[in-house]
Amino acid sequence: VDSFAADIDKLAWHAIKVLVSFAVLEKQRVPATDFPAFVLRLPFAVSINHRYLNLPEDQLVERVEHELLLVNALRREDGFLVAV
């Protein structure tokens, strides 16, 4: 918790990953081609990005997808991103 409190950008990025991960988990799977629009329809994630990180939308989506795949929170399956 102390590391997050000391680095608000780290906390903001973690919050976005958790929000996106939970949203996909709720749906169970999202067509990979729809993933950018899916992420950008999550108002709180978009708001956190604008307030703290200010990443361009395409970079936000690419980074969150990459990192969630990397930690096995998502996997690719038959054209979908699936919650693990």
Secondary structure, DSSP 8 states (H G I E B T S, - for coil): -HHHHH-HHHHHHHHHHHHHHHHHHHHSEEEGGGHHHHHHT-HHHHHHIIIII---HHHHHHHHHHHHHHTTSEEEETTEEEE-
